[in-house]
Amino acid sequence: MRNGGHVSALGLPNDEVLLQVSATGKAEAAPDEALLTLGVSTSGGTAAAASAENSVVMGRVTDALRALGITPENIQTRSVTLNRIDYGPERGRYQAANMVEVRIRDVAKAGPAIAAATEAGGNIVSGPDLRVADPSATDNVAYAAAYRAARLRADAYAKAADLRVRRVLAIRDGETSVSPIYNMRQGREVTVQTVAPPPVVMQGVNTREVQVHVDFALGR
């Protein structure tokens, strides 16, 4: 070690200064899948009648989705409910609802999927949530950008202090966040009353933002 092996309280040689830098990096990627929540709500004079009608309509909805090439493993039941209606004009009747989550591997099919489901009798739609199926490649680009930003900041501090970056002591991940941009997202359930052309789903891009913390040793 330098200076006869003397070290600071931080464990560094006395001629080195610890600099801790946090930086963020971003990378963009076009989403390649869409998640939709589709549902059927029906009512009947008895619980059995409401359930039977719901089953028939939901069968038509799933058949319409499969006709678009959406395979069964990409259609998952999220909830099935049956309730007695205790208010309003349908008081005393029963309401059945079945909600499924649909994963669409081609964003271009999101609009047609919504149209097909509603034409088949689906009356609840939520989504689409557009996302990147495998974000790891985008994350790697963002992490590289974050480290470069940290290094540039460290070089700036070092220059201002008439020092230089001698070595990197540690690199730690921060939190990762996802920010969709220019995506059509419907967070609330909407009841579809009439047949309409397929809604326009704009693919846009998703931005991945990551943070890194880097410890540098500065010296002359």
mmCIF file of the C-alpha atoms, coordinates in Angstrom:
data_MODEL
# 
_entry.id   MODEL 
# 
loop_
_atom_site.group_PDB 
_atom_site.id 
_atom_site.type_symbol 
_atom_site.label_atom_id 
_atom_site.label_alt_id 
_atom_site.label_comp_id 
_atom_site.label_asym_id 
_atom_site.label_entity_id 
_atom_site.label_seq_id 
_atom_site.pdbx_PDB_ins_code 
_atom_site.Cartn_x 
_atom_site.Cartn_y 
_atom_site.Cartn_z 
_atom_site.occupancy 
_atom_site.B_iso_or_equiv 
_atom_site.pdbx_formal_charge 
_atom_site.auth_seq_id 
_atom_site.auth_comp_id 
_atom_site.auth_asym_id 
_atom_site.auth_atom_id 
_atom_site.pdbx_PDB_model_num 
ATOM 1   C CA . MET A 1 1   ? 0.000   0.000   0.000   1.00 0.00 ? 1   MET A CA 1 
ATOM 2   C CA . ARG A 1 2   ? 1.009   3.613   -0.397  1.00 0.00 ? 2   ARG A CA 1 
ATOM 3   C CA . ASN A 1 3   ? 2.261   5.817   2.388   1.00 0.00 ? 3   ASN A CA 1 
ATOM 4   C CA . GLY A 1 4   ? 3.689   2.959   4.370   1.00 0.00 ? 4   GLY A CA 1 
ATOM 5   C CA . GLY A 1 5   ? 0.481   0.927   4.306   1.00 0.00 ? 5   GLY A CA 1 
ATOM 6   C CA . HIS A 1 6   ? -1.670  3.429   6.220   1.00 0.00 ? 6   HIS A CA 1 
ATOM 7   C CA . VAL A 1 7   ? -5.402  3.104   5.547   1.00 0.00 ? 7   VAL A CA 1 
ATOM 8   C CA . SER A 1 8   ? -8.344  5.337   6.316   1.00 0.00 ? 8   SER A CA 1 
ATOM 9   C CA . ALA A 1 9   ? -11.343 4.452   8.449   1.00 0.00 ? 9   ALA A CA 1 
ATOM 10  C CA . LEU A 1 10  ? -13.087 3.471   5.202   1.00 0.00 ? 10  LEU A CA 1 
ATOM 11  C CA . GLY A 1 11  ? -10.432 0.851   4.454   1.00 0.00 ? 11  GLY A CA 1 
ATOM 12  C CA . LEU A 1 12  ? -8.817  2.871   1.648   1.00 0.00 ? 12  LEU A CA 1 
ATOM 13  C CA . PRO A 1 13  ? -5.184  3.943   1.449   1.00 0.00 ? 13  PRO A CA 1 
ATOM 14  C CA . ASN A 1 14  ? -4.773  7.421   2.883   1.00 0.00 ? 14  ASN A CA 1 
ATOM 15  C CA . ASP A 1 15  ? -4.058  8.855   -0.553  1.00 0.00 ? 15  ASP A CA 1 
ATOM 16  C CA . GLU A 1 16  ? -7.414  7.732   -1.932  1.00 0.00 ? 16  GLU A CA 1 
ATOM 17  C CA . VAL A 1 17  ? -10.847 9.294   -1.573  1.00 0.00 ? 17  VAL A CA 1 
ATOM 18  C CA . LEU A 1 18  ? -14.118 7.361   -1.684  1.00 0.00 ? 18  LEU A CA 1 
ATOM 19  C CA . LEU A 1 19  ? -16.753 8.689   -4.089  1.00 0.00 ? 19  LEU A CA 1 
ATOM 20  C CA . GLN A 1 20  ? -20.233 7.112   -4.122  1.00 0.00 ? 20  GLN A CA 1 
ATOM 21  C CA . VAL A 1 21  ? -22.322 7.857   -7.196  1.00 0.00 ? 21  VAL A CA 1 
ATOM 22  C CA . SER A 1 22  ? -25.919 6.922   -8.068  1.00 0.00 ? 22  SER A CA 1 
ATOM 23  C CA . ALA A 1 23  ? -27.066 7.171   -11.670 1.00 0.00 ? 23  ALA A CA 1 
ATOM 24  C CA . THR A 1 24  ? -29.958 6.083   -13.834 1.00 0.00 ? 24  THR A CA 1 
ATOM 25  C CA . GLY A 1 25  ? -30.086 4.696   -17.336 1.00 0.00 ? 25  GLY A CA 1 
ATOM 26  C CA . LYS A 1 26  ? -32.924 4.261   -19.795 1.00 0.00 ? 26  LYS A CA 1 
ATOM 27  C CA . ALA A 1 27  ? -33.588 2.085   -22.805 1.00 0.00 ? 27  ALA A CA 1 
ATOM 28  C CA . GLU A 1 28  ? -36.605 1.794   -25.090 1.00 0.00 ? 28  GLU A CA 1 
ATOM 29  C CA . ALA A 1 29  ? -38.192 -1.273  -26.646 1.00 0.00 ? 29  ALA A CA 1 
ATOM 30  C CA . ALA A 1 30  ? -41.372 -1.804  -28.629 1.00 0.00 ? 30  ALA A CA 1 
ATOM 31  C CA . PRO A 1 31  ? -43.836 -3.964  -26.675 1.00 0.00 ? 31  PRO A CA 1 
ATOM 32  C CA . ASP A 1 32  ? -44.388 -7.381  -28.233 1.00 0.00 ? 32  ASP A CA 1 
ATOM 33  C CA . GLU A 1 33  ? -47.350 -8.681  -26.233 1.00 0.00 ? 33  GLU A CA 1 
ATOM 34  C CA . ALA A 1 34  ? -50.629 -7.377  -24.871 1.00 0.00 ? 34  ALA A CA 1 
ATOM 35  C CA . LEU A 1 35  ? -52.625 -8.414  -21.819 1.00 0.00 ? 35  LEU A CA 1 
ATOM 36  C CA . LEU A 1 36  ? -56.383 -8.039  -21.883 1.00 0.00 ? 36  LEU A CA 1 
ATOM 37  C CA . THR A 1 37  ? -59.002 -8.778  -19.272 1.00 0.00 ? 37  THR A CA 1 
ATOM 38  C CA . LEU A 1 38  ? -62.239 -9.829  -20.959 1.00 0.00 ? 38  LEU A CA 1 
ATOM 39  C CA . GLY A 1 39  ? -65.450 -10.842 -19.279 1.00 0.00 ? 39  GLY A CA 1 
ATOM 40  C CA . VAL A 1 40  ? -69.066 -11.812 -19.614 1.00 0.00 ? 40  VAL A CA 1 
ATOM 41  C CA . SER A 1 41  ? -71.777 -10.668 -17.207 1.00 0.00 ? 41  SER A CA 1 
ATOM 42  C CA . THR A 1 42  ? -75.249 -12.191 -17.513 1.00 0.00 ? 42  THR A CA 1 
ATOM 43  C CA . SER A 1 43  ? -78.389 -12.273 -15.386 1.00 0.00 ? 43  SER A CA 1 
ATOM 44  C CA . GLY A 1 44  ? -81.205 -14.750 -14.973 1.00 0.00 ? 44  GLY A CA 1 
ATOM 45  C CA . GLY A 1 45  ? -84.250 -15.517 -12.889 1.00 0.00 ? 45  GLY A CA 1 
ATOM 46  C CA . THR A 1 46  ? -82.371 -18.257 -11.068 1.00 0.00 ? 46  THR A CA 1 
ATOM 47  C CA . ALA A 1 47  ? -78.738 -18.873 -10.233 1.00 0.00 ? 47  ALA A CA 1 
ATOM 48  C CA . ALA A 1 48  ? -78.717 -21.836 -12.600 1.00 0.00 ? 48  ALA A CA 1 
ATOM 49  C CA . ALA A 1 49  ? -80.158 -19.795 -15.459 1.00 0.00 ? 49  ALA A CA 1 
ATOM 50  C CA . ALA A 1 50  ? -77.639 -16.970 -14.998 1.00 0.00 ? 50  ALA A CA 1 
ATOM 51  C CA . SER A 1 51  ? -74.748 -19.443 -14.846 1.00 0.00 ? 51  SER A CA 1 
ATOM 52  C CA . ALA A 1 52  ? -75.923 -21.397 -17.876 1.00 0.00 ? 52  ALA A CA 1 
ATOM 53  C CA . GLU A 1 53  ? -76.295 -18.282 -20.015 1.00 0.00 ? 53  GLU A CA 1 
ATOM 54  C CA . ASN A 1 54  ? -72.896 -17.058 -18.886 1.00 0.00 ? 54  ASN A CA 1 
ATOM 55  C CA . SER A 1 55  ? -71.269 -20.356 -19.828 1.00 0.00 ? 55  SER A CA 1 
ATOM 56  C CA . VAL A 1 56  ? -72.778 -20.257 -23.315 1.00 0.00 ? 56  VAL A CA 1 
ATOM 57  C CA . VAL A 1 57  ? -71.661 -16.684 -24.001 1.00 0.00 ? 57  VAL A CA 1 
ATOM 58  C CA . MET A 1 58  ? -68.193 -17.228 -22.555 1.00 0.00 ? 58  MET A CA 1 
ATOM 59  C CA . GLY A 1 59  ? -67.842 -20.255 -24.830 1.00 0.00 ? 59  GLY A CA 1 
ATOM 60  C CA . ARG A 1 60  ? -68.553 -18.030 -27.824 1.00 0.00 ? 60  ARG A CA 1 
ATOM 61  C CA . VAL A 1 61  ? -66.008 -15.481 -26.614 1.00 0.00 ? 61  VAL A CA 1 
ATOM 62  C CA . THR A 1 62  ? -63.220 -18.029 -26.195 1.00 0.00 ? 62  THR A CA 1 
ATOM 63  C CA . ASP A 1 63  ? -64.064 -19.583 -29.573 1.00 0.00 ? 63  ASP A CA 1 
ATOM 64  C CA . ALA A 1 64  ? -63.744 -16.143 -31.185 1.00 0.00 ? 64  ALA A CA 1 
ATOM 65  C CA . LEU A 1 65  ? -60.363 -15.629 -29.553 1.00 0.00 ? 65  LEU A CA 1 
ATOM 66  C CA . ARG A 1 66  ? -59.115 -19.017 -30.690 1.00 0.00 ? 66  ARG A CA 1 
ATOM 67  C CA . ALA A 1 67  ? -60.217 -18.202 -34.227 1.00 0.00 ? 67  ALA A CA 1 
ATOM 68  C CA . LEU A 1 68  ? -57.677 -15.357 -34.094 1.00 0.00 ? 68  LEU A CA 1 
ATOM 69  C CA . GLY A 1 69  ? -54.931 -17.817 -33.212 1.00 0.00 ? 69  GLY A CA 1 
ATOM 70  C CA . ILE A 1 70  ? -54.951 -17.177 -29.464 1.00 0.00 ? 70  ILE A CA 1 
ATOM 71  C CA . THR A 1 71  ? -54.253 -20.598 -27.978 1.00 0.00 ? 71  THR A CA 1 
ATOM 72  C CA . PRO A 1 72  ? -55.864 -21.980 -24.785 1.00 0.00 ? 72  PRO A CA 1 
ATOM 73  C CA . GLU A 1 73  ? -52.660 -21.640 -22.742 1.00 0.00 ? 73  GLU A CA 1 
ATOM 74  C CA . ASN A 1 74  ? -52.873 -17.875 -23.306 1.00 0.00 ? 74  ASN A CA 1 
ATOM 75  C CA . ILE A 1 75  ? -56.399 -17.634 -21.886 1.00 0.00 ? 75  ILE A CA 1 
ATOM 76  C CA . GLN A 1 76  ? -56.599 -17.894 -18.086 1.00 0.00 ? 76  GLN A CA 1 
ATOM 77  C CA . THR A 1 77  ? -59.625 -17.580 -15.812 1.00 0.00 ? 77  THR A CA 1 
ATOM 78  C CA . ARG A 1 78  ? -59.222 -14.743 -13.308 1.00 0.00 ? 78  ARG A CA 1 
ATOM 79  C CA . SER A 1 79  ? -62.557 -14.852 -11.490 1.00 0.00 ? 79  SER A CA 1 
ATOM 80  C CA . VAL A 1 80  ? -65.998 -16.457 -11.578 1.00 0.00 ? 80  VAL A CA 1 
ATOM 81  C CA . THR A 1 81  ? -68.769 -14.872 -9.505  1.00 0.00 ? 81  THR A CA 1 
ATOM 82  C CA . LEU A 1 82  ? -72.477 -15.469 -8.908  1.00 0.00 ? 82  LEU A CA 1 
ATOM 83  C CA . ASN A 1 83  ? -74.569 -13.030 -6.876  1.00 0.00 ? 83  ASN A CA 1 
ATOM 84  C CA . ARG A 1 84  ? -78.194 -12.344 -6.070  1.00 0.00 ? 84  ARG A CA 1 
ATOM 85  C CA . ILE A 1 85  ? -79.179 -8.836  -7.131  1.00 0.00 ? 85  ILE A CA 1 
ATOM 86  C CA . ASP A 1 86  ? -80.711 -6.994  -4.164  1.00 0.00 ? 86  ASP A CA 1 
ATOM 87  C CA . TYR A 1 87  ? -81.337 -3.582  -5.710  1.00 0.00 ? 87  TYR A CA 1 
ATOM 88  C CA . GLY A 1 88  ? -82.554 -1.868  -8.866  1.00 0.00 ? 88  GLY A CA 1 
ATOM 89  C CA . PRO A 1 89  ? -84.911 -3.088  -11.583 1.00 0.00 ? 89  PRO A CA 1 
ATOM 90  C CA . GLU A 1 90  ? -83.413 -6.597  -11.541 1.00 0.00 ? 90  GLU A CA 1 
ATOM 91  C CA . ARG A 1 91  ? -83.812 -7.074  -7.817  1.00 0.00 ? 91  ARG A CA 1 
ATOM 92  C CA . GLY A 1 92  ? -84.359 -10.713 -6.944  1.00 0.00 ? 92  GLY A CA 1 
ATOM 93  C CA . ARG A 1 93  ? -82.591 -11.997 -10.058 1.00 0.00 ? 93  ARG A CA 1 
ATOM 94  C CA . TYR A 1 94  ? -79.091 -13.447 -10.203 1.00 0.00 ? 94  TYR A CA 1 
ATOM 95  C CA . GLN A 1 95  ? -75.957 -12.131 -11.882 1.00 0.00 ? 95  GLN A CA 1 
ATOM 96  C CA . ALA A 1 96  ? -73.108 -14.347 -13.081 1.00 0.00 ? 96  ALA A CA 1 
ATOM 97  C CA . ALA A 1 97  ? -69.738 -13.039 -14.244 1.00 0.00 ? 97  ALA A CA 1 
ATOM 98  C CA . ASN A 1 98  ? -66.684 -14.746 -15.690 1.00 0.00 ? 98  ASN A CA 1 
ATOM 99  C CA . MET A 1 99  ? -63.419 -12.864 -16.237 1.00 0.00 ? 99  MET A CA 1 
ATOM 100 C CA . VAL A 1 100 ? -60.426 -14.167 -18.191 1.00 0.00 ? 100 VAL A CA 1 
ATOM 101 C CA . GLU A 1 101 ? -56.961 -12.759 -18.786 1.00 0.00 ? 101 GLU A CA 1 
ATOM 102 C CA . VAL A 1 102 ? -55.821 -13.037 -22.386 1.00 0.00 ? 102 VAL A CA 1 
ATOM 103 C CA . ARG A 1 103 ? -52.168 -12.889 -23.390 1.00 0.00 ? 103 ARG A CA 1 
ATOM 104 C CA . ILE A 1 104 ? -51.769 -11.823 -27.010 1.00 0.00 ? 104 ILE A CA 1 
ATOM 105 C CA . ARG A 1 105 ? -48.343 -12.520 -28.491 1.00 0.00 ? 105 ARG A CA 1 
ATOM 106 C CA . ASP A 1 106 ? -48.906 -10.093 -31.366 1.00 0.00 ? 106 ASP A CA 1 
ATOM 107 C CA . VAL A 1 107 ? -49.816 -6.517  -30.381 1.00 0.00 ? 107 VAL A CA 1 
ATOM 108 C CA . ALA A 1 108 ? -51.468 -5.991  -33.771 1.00 0.00 ? 108 ALA A CA 1 
ATOM 109 C CA . LYS A 1 109 ? -54.130 -8.533  -32.758 1.00 0.00 ? 109 LYS A CA 1 
ATOM 110 C CA . ALA A 1 110 ? -55.165 -6.663  -29.600 1.00 0.00 ? 110 ALA A CA 1 
ATOM 111 C CA . GLY A 1 111 ? -57.783 -4.507  -31.345 1.00 0.00 ? 111 GLY A CA 1 
ATOM 112 C CA . PRO A 1 112 ? -59.266 -7.398  -33.366 1.00 0.00 ? 112 PRO A CA 1 
ATOM 113 C CA . ALA A 1 113 ? -59.348 -9.512  -30.196 1.00 0.00 ? 113 ALA A CA 1 
ATOM 114 C CA . ILE A 1 114 ? -61.401 -6.881  -28.376 1.00 0.00 ? 114 ILE A CA 1 
ATOM 115 C CA . ALA A 1 115 ? -63.764 -6.582  -31.345 1.00 0.00 ? 115 ALA A CA 1 
ATOM 116 C CA . ALA A 1 116 ? -64.132 -10.362 -31.702 1.00 0.00 ? 116 ALA A CA 1 
ATOM 117 C CA . ALA A 1 117 ? -64.806 -10.828 -27.987 1.00 0.00 ? 117 ALA A CA 1 
ATOM 118 C CA . THR A 1 118 ? -67.458 -8.111  -27.838 1.00 0.00 ? 118 THR A CA 1 
ATOM 119 C CA . GLU A 1 119 ? -69.142 -9.287  -31.022 1.00 0.00 ? 119 GLU A CA 1 
ATOM 120 C CA . ALA A 1 120 ? -69.356 -12.747 -29.461 1.00 0.00 ? 120 ALA A CA 1 
ATOM 121 C CA . GLY A 1 121 ? -71.138 -11.345 -26.414 1.00 0.00 ? 121 GLY A CA 1 
ATOM 122 C CA . GLY A 1 122 ? -68.364 -10.225 -24.085 1.00 0.00 ? 122 GLY A CA 1 
ATOM 123 C CA . ASN A 1 123 ? -69.470 -7.086  -22.269 1.00 0.00 ? 123 ASN A CA 1 
ATOM 124 C CA . ILE A 1 124 ? -66.529 -6.284  -19.987 1.00 0.00 ? 124 ILE A CA 1 
ATOM 125 C CA . VAL A 1 125 ? -63.161 -5.133  -21.331 1.00 0.00 ? 125 VAL A CA 1 
ATOM 126 C CA . SER A 1 126 ? -60.117 -3.910  -19.450 1.00 0.00 ? 126 SER A CA 1 
ATOM 127 C CA . GLY A 1 127 ? -56.787 -3.182  -21.115 1.00 0.00 ? 127 GLY A CA 1 
ATOM 128 C CA . PRO A 1 128 ? -54.720 -3.621  -23.124 1.00 0.00 ? 128 PRO A CA 1 
ATOM 129 C CA . ASP A 1 129 ? -51.578 -3.611  -21.037 1.00 0.00 ? 129 ASP A CA 1 
ATOM 130 C CA . LEU A 1 130 ? -48.737 -3.514  -23.557 1.00 0.00 ? 130 LEU A CA 1 
ATOM 131 C CA . ARG A 1 131 ? -45.455 -4.975  -22.393 1.00 0.00 ? 131 ARG A CA 1 
ATOM 132 C CA . VAL A 1 132 ? -42.168 -6.537  -23.468 1.00 0.00 ? 132 VAL A CA 1 
ATOM 133 C CA . ALA A 1 133 ? -42.250 -10.294 -22.922 1.00 0.00 ? 133 ALA A CA 1 
ATOM 134 C CA . ASP A 1 134 ? -38.511 -10.590 -22.208 1.00 0.00 ? 134 ASP A CA 1 
ATOM 135 C CA . PRO A 1 135 ? -37.178 -7.277  -20.838 1.00 0.00 ? 135 PRO A CA 1 
ATOM 136 C CA . SER A 1 136 ? -33.687 -8.593  -20.024 1.00 0.00 ? 136 SER A CA 1 
ATOM 137 C CA . ALA A 1 137 ? -32.042 -7.319  -23.229 1.00 0.00 ? 137 ALA A CA 1 
ATOM 138 C CA . THR A 1 138 ? -33.535 -3.856  -22.716 1.00 0.00 ? 138 THR A CA 1 
ATOM 139 C CA . ASP A 1 139 ? -32.476 -3.895  -19.066 1.00 0.00 ? 139 ASP A CA 1 
ATOM 140 C CA . ASN A 1 140 ? -28.890 -4.675  -20.038 1.00 0.00 ? 140 ASN A CA 1 
ATOM 141 C CA . VAL A 1 141 ? -28.794 -1.644  -22.330 1.00 0.00 ? 141 VAL A CA 1 
ATOM 142 C CA . ALA A 1 142 ? -30.247 0.515   -19.555 1.00 0.00 ? 142 ALA A CA 1 
ATOM 143 C CA . TYR A 1 143 ? -27.738 -0.759  -16.985 1.00 0.00 ? 143 TYR A CA 1 
ATOM 144 C CA . ALA A 1 144 ? -24.852 -0.049  -19.343 1.00 0.00 ? 144 ALA A CA 1 
ATOM 145 C CA . ALA A 1 145 ? -26.174 3.488   -19.834 1.00 0.00 ? 145 ALA A CA 1 
ATOM 146 C CA . ALA A 1 146 ? -26.522 3.924   -16.067 1.00 0.00 ? 146 ALA A CA 1 
ATOM 147 C CA . TYR A 1 147 ? -22.930 2.848   -15.442 1.00 0.00 ? 147 TYR A CA 1 
ATOM 148 C CA . ARG A 1 148 ? -21.626 5.167   -18.156 1.00 0.00 ? 148 ARG A CA 1 
ATOM 149 C CA . ALA A 1 149 ? -23.522 8.043   -16.550 1.00 0.00 ? 149 ALA A CA 1 
ATOM 150 C CA . ALA A 1 150 ? -22.048 7.161   -13.152 1.00 0.00 ? 150 ALA A CA 1 
ATOM 151 C CA . ARG A 1 151 ? -18.536 7.050   -14.589 1.00 0.00 ? 151 ARG A CA 1 
ATOM 152 C CA . LEU A 1 152 ? -18.962 10.405  -16.341 1.00 0.00 ? 152 LEU A CA 1 
ATOM 153 C CA . ARG A 1 153 ? -20.141 11.947  -13.077 1.00 0.00 ? 153 ARG A CA 1 
ATOM 154 C CA . ALA A 1 154 ? -17.202 10.430  -11.204 1.00 0.00 ? 154 ALA A CA 1 
ATOM 155 C CA . ASP A 1 155 ? -14.770 11.798  -13.795 1.00 0.00 ? 155 ASP A CA 1 
ATOM 156 C CA . ALA A 1 156 ? -16.357 15.236  -13.422 1.00 0.00 ? 156 ALA A CA 1 
ATOM 157 C CA . TYR A 1 157 ? -15.988 15.162  -9.613  1.00 0.00 ? 157 TYR A CA 1 
ATOM 158 C CA . ALA A 1 158 ? -12.418 13.923  -9.902  1.00 0.00 ? 158 ALA A CA 1 
ATOM 159 C CA . LYS A 1 159 ? -11.446 16.646  -12.379 1.00 0.00 ? 159 LYS A CA 1 
ATOM 160 C CA . ALA A 1 160 ? -12.989 19.328  -10.191 1.00 0.00 ? 160 ALA A CA 1 
ATOM 161 C CA . ALA A 1 161 ? -10.964 18.059  -7.232  1.00 0.00 ? 161 ALA A CA 1 
ATOM 162 C CA . ASP A 1 162 ? -7.783  17.753  -9.313  1.00 0.00 ? 162 ASP A CA 1 
ATOM 163 C CA . LEU A 1 163 ? -7.909  13.964  -8.940  1.00 0.00 ? 163 LEU A CA 1 
ATOM 164 C CA . ARG A 1 164 ? -8.597  10.995  -11.179 1.00 0.00 ? 164 ARG A CA 1 
ATOM 165 C CA . VAL A 1 165 ? -10.625 7.831   -10.905 1.00 0.00 ? 165 VAL A CA 1 
ATOM 166 C CA . ARG A 1 166 ? -8.192  5.118   -9.878  1.00 0.00 ? 166 ARG A CA 1 
ATOM 167 C CA . ARG A 1 167 ? -10.507 2.139   -9.580  1.00 0.00 ? 167 ARG A CA 1 
ATOM 168 C CA . VAL A 1 168 ? -14.059 0.916   -9.168  1.00 0.00 ? 168 VAL A CA 1 
ATOM 169 C CA . LEU A 1 169 ? -14.713 -0.507  -5.699  1.00 0.00 ? 169 LEU A CA 1 
ATOM 170 C CA . ALA A 1 170 ? -18.301 -1.722  -6.008  1.00 0.00 ? 170 ALA A CA 1 
ATOM 171 C CA . ILE A 1 171 ? -21.315 -1.685  -8.318  1.00 0.00 ? 171 ILE A CA 1 
ATOM 172 C CA . ARG A 1 172 ? -24.781 -2.239  -6.879  1.00 0.00 ? 172 ARG A CA 1 
ATOM 173 C CA . ASP A 1 173 ? -28.158 -2.496  -8.593  1.00 0.00 ? 173 ASP A CA 1 
ATOM 174 C CA . GLY A 1 174 ? -30.905 -0.061  -7.782  1.00 0.00 ? 174 GLY A CA 1 
ATOM 175 C CA . GLU A 1 175 ? -34.614 -0.474  -8.385  1.00 0.00 ? 175 GLU A CA 1 
ATOM 176 C CA . THR A 1 176 ? -36.050 -1.097  -11.854 1.00 0.00 ? 176 THR A CA 1 
ATOM 177 C CA . SER A 1 177 ? -39.149 0.637   -13.134 1.00 0.00 ? 177 SER A CA 1 
ATOM 178 C CA . VAL A 1 178 ? -41.185 0.411   -16.315 1.00 0.00 ? 178 VAL A CA 1 
ATOM 179 C CA . SER A 1 179 ? -42.806 3.444   -17.932 1.00 0.00 ? 179 SER A CA 1 
ATOM 180 C CA . PRO A 1 180 ? -45.116 2.802   -20.858 1.00 0.00 ? 180 PRO A CA 1 
ATOM 181 C CA . ILE A 1 181 ? -45.230 5.635   -23.380 1.00 0.00 ? 181 ILE A CA 1 
ATOM 182 C CA . TYR A 1 182 ? -47.919 6.348   -25.977 1.00 0.00 ? 182 TYR A CA 1 
ATOM 183 C CA . ASN A 1 183 ? -49.783 3.140   -25.110 1.00 0.00 ? 183 ASN A CA 1 
ATOM 184 C CA . MET A 1 184 ? -53.561 2.872   -25.192 1.00 0.00 ? 184 MET A CA 1 
ATOM 185 C CA . ARG A 1 185 ? -54.428 1.663   -21.694 1.00 0.00 ? 185 ARG A CA 1 
ATOM 186 C CA . GLN A 1 186 ? -57.919 1.355   -20.241 1.00 0.00 ? 186 GLN A CA 1 
ATOM 187 C CA . GLY A 1 187 ? -57.684 0.770   -16.540 1.00 0.00 ? 187 GLY A CA 1 
ATOM 188 C CA . ARG A 1 188 ? -61.422 0.639   -15.907 1.00 0.00 ? 188 ARG A CA 1 
ATOM 189 C CA . GLU A 1 189 ? -63.993 -1.876  -16.948 1.00 0.00 ? 189 GLU A CA 1 
ATOM 190 C CA . VAL A 1 190 ? -66.244 -0.701  -19.766 1.00 0.00 ? 190 VAL A CA 1 
ATOM 191 C CA . THR A 1 191 ? -69.521 -2.185  -20.828 1.00 0.00 ? 191 THR A CA 1 
ATOM 192 C CA . VAL A 1 192 ? -69.735 -2.589  -24.602 1.00 0.00 ? 192 VAL A CA 1 
ATOM 193 C CA . GLN A 1 193 ? -73.268 -1.976  -25.852 1.00 0.00 ? 193 GLN A CA 1 
ATOM 194 C CA . THR A 1 194 ? -72.928 -2.126  -29.630 1.00 0.00 ? 194 THR A CA 1 
ATOM 195 C CA . VAL A 1 195 ? -70.733 -3.772  -32.209 1.00 0.00 ? 195 VAL A CA 1 
ATOM 196 C CA . ALA A 1 196 ? -68.008 -1.375  -33.308 1.00 0.00 ? 196 ALA A CA 1 
ATOM 197 C CA . PRO A 1 197 ? -64.915 -1.502  -35.513 1.00 0.00 ? 197 PRO A CA 1 
ATOM 198 C CA . PRO A 1 198 ? -61.787 -2.855  -33.788 1.00 0.00 ? 198 PRO A CA 1 
ATOM 199 C CA . PRO A 1 199 ? -60.315 -0.186  -31.510 1.00 0.00 ? 199 PRO A CA 1 
ATOM 200 C CA . VAL A 1 200 ? -56.994 1.276   -32.562 1.00 0.00 ? 200 VAL A CA 1 
ATOM 201 C CA . VAL A 1 201 ? -54.220 -0.003  -30.297 1.00 0.00 ? 201 VAL A CA 1 
ATOM 202 C CA . MET A 1 202 ? -51.075 2.083   -30.658 1.00 0.00 ? 202 MET A CA 1 
ATOM 203 C CA . GLN A 1 203 ? -47.943 0.049   -29.966 1.00 0.00 ? 203 GLN A CA 1 
ATOM 204 C CA . GLY A 1 204 ? -45.625 2.891   -28.986 1.00 0.00 ? 204 GLY A CA 1 
ATOM 205 C CA . VAL A 1 205 ? -42.558 2.034   -26.912 1.00 0.00 ? 205 VAL A CA 1 
ATOM 206 C CA . ASN A 1 206 ? -41.910 1.039   -23.315 1.00 0.00 ? 206 ASN A CA 1 
ATOM 207 C CA . THR A 1 207 ? -39.087 2.730   -21.464 1.00 0.00 ? 207 THR A CA 1 
ATOM 208 C CA . ARG A 1 208 ? -37.062 0.717   -18.969 1.00 0.00 ? 208 ARG A CA 1 
ATOM 209 C CA . GLU A 1 209 ? -35.361 2.844   -16.325 1.00 0.00 ? 209 GLU A CA 1 
ATOM 210 C CA . VAL A 1 210 ? -32.795 1.355   -13.948 1.00 0.00 ? 210 VAL A CA 1 
ATOM 211 C CA . GLN A 1 211 ? -30.509 2.705   -11.266 1.00 0.00 ? 211 GLN A CA 1 
ATOM 212 C CA . VAL A 1 212 ? -26.997 1.725   -10.227 1.00 0.00 ? 212 VAL A CA 1 
ATOM 213 C CA . HIS A 1 213 ? -24.832 2.752   -7.293  1.00 0.00 ? 213 HIS A CA 1 
ATOM 214 C CA . VAL A 1 214 ? -21.087 2.781   -7.923  1.00 0.00 ? 214 VAL A CA 1 
ATOM 215 C CA . ASP A 1 215 ? -18.246 3.327   -5.452  1.00 0.00 ? 215 ASP A CA 1 
ATOM 216 C CA . PHE A 1 216 ? -15.083 4.834   -6.934  1.00 0.00 ? 216 PHE A CA 1 
ATOM 217 C CA . ALA A 1 217 ? -11.676 5.393   -5.432  1.00 0.00 ? 217 ALA A CA 1 
ATOM 218 C CA . LEU A 1 218 ? -10.191 8.755   -6.428  1.00 0.00 ? 218 LEU A CA 1 
ATOM 219 C CA . GLY A 1 219 ? -6.572  9.736   -6.152  1.00 0.00 ? 219 GLY A CA 1 
ATOM 220 C CA . ARG A 1 220 ? -3.801  11.702  -7.800  1.00 0.00 ? 220 ARG A CA 1 
# 
